[in-house]
């Protein structure tokens, strides 16, 4: 209401963007493993709202390794030599996602 007692509707706009999730270690920076030797590396997401969940969303982990979907830990004992390409998607408590490849 203005000084003369009248009012008019106002239109406002709010843009809400999802957070940008980042990863530690940085994307592409996982340590190398050795066949027959225990491996453990945790991929941790940040920048969103905890808790986070993790999933392999393309490719596959090397034989013998698995992903803990609650912690982001990749662990196990690699069974075969070679390179593996995969992507892990982290999802925060509000549904925001980020991908590490």
C-alpha positions in Angstrom: 0.0 0.0 0.0 1.3 3.4 -0.9 1.0 6.8 0.9 -2.4 7.5 -0.7 -3.8 4.1 0.5 -3.9 2.3 -2.8 -1.9 -0.6 -4.0 -1.2 -2.5 -7.1 0.2 -6.0 -7.6 3.9 -6.4 -8.3 5.4 -9.2 -10.3 8.7 -10.6 -9.0 10.9 -13.3 -10.4 13.3 -15.6 -8.4 15.7 -17.9 -10.1 16.7 -20.9 -8.1 19.7 -23.0 -9.4 20.9 -26.3 -8.2 24.3 -26.3 -6.6 27.4 -27.4 -8.5 28.8 -30.5 -6.9 32.5 -30.9 -6.8 34.6 -34.0 -6.1 37.7 -34.9 -4.1 39.9 -36.2 -5.4 39.3 -34.1 -8.6 37.7 -35.8 -11.5 40.1 -38.2 -13.2 42.5 -38.2 -10.3 42.0 -41.7 -8.8 45.1 -43.5 -7.8 46.3 -46.5 -9.8 45.8 -50.0 -8.5 47.9 -53.2 -8.8 46.5 -56.7 -9.6 46.1 -58.8 -6.5 46.8 -55.9 -4.1 44.0 -54.4 -2.0 42.7 -51.0 -3.3 40.8 -48.3 -1.5 40.0 -44.8 -2.7 37.1 -42.6 -1.6 35.4 -40.2 -4.0 33.8 -37.5 -1.9 31.2 -35.0 -3.2 30.7 -31.5 -1.8 28.9 -28.3 -2.6 25.4 -29.7 -2.0 23.4 -30.9 0.9 24.6 -34.0 2.7 24.0 -36.9 2.7 25.2 -37.9 -0.7 24.6 -41.2 -2.6 26.9 -42.5 -5.3 26.3 -44.7 -8.3 28.3 -45.9 -11.3 26.3 -44.4 -14.2 28.4 -45.3 -17.2 31.1 -47.8 -17.9 32.1 -50.2 -15.1 34.6 -50.5 -12.3 37.6 -52.8 -12.8 36.9 -56.5 -12.0 37.3 -57.0 -8.3 36.4 -53.5 -7.2 33.1 -52.2 -6.0 31.5 -48.9 -5.0 30.0 -48.2 -1.6 26.9 -46.2 -2.6 26.7 -44.5 0.8 30.3 -43.4 1.2 31.7 -43.1 -2.3 34.5 -45.6 -1.4 35.9 -47.7 -4.3 37.5 -50.8 -2.8 38.5 -54.4 -3.4 41.3 -56.2 -5.0 41.8 -55.6 -8.7 41.6 -59.0 -10.6 42.9 -58.0 -14.1 45.3 -55.5 -15.5 44.1 -52.7 -17.8 42.4 -49.3 -17.9 38.8 -48.8 -16.9 36.6 -45.8 -17.9 33.6 -45.1 -15.8 31.5 -42.3 -14.4 30.2 -42.0 -10.9 27.2 -39.7 -10.2 26.7 -38.2 -6.8 23.3 -37.1 -5.7 22.7 -34.9 -2.7 19.8 -34.9 -0.2 17.8 -32.5 -2.4 18.3 -34.4 -5.7 21.2 -32.2 -7.1 23.6 -34.3 -9.1 27.2 -34.1 -10.2 29.3 -36.5 -12.3 32.9 -37.6 -12.0 34.5 -39.4 -14.9 
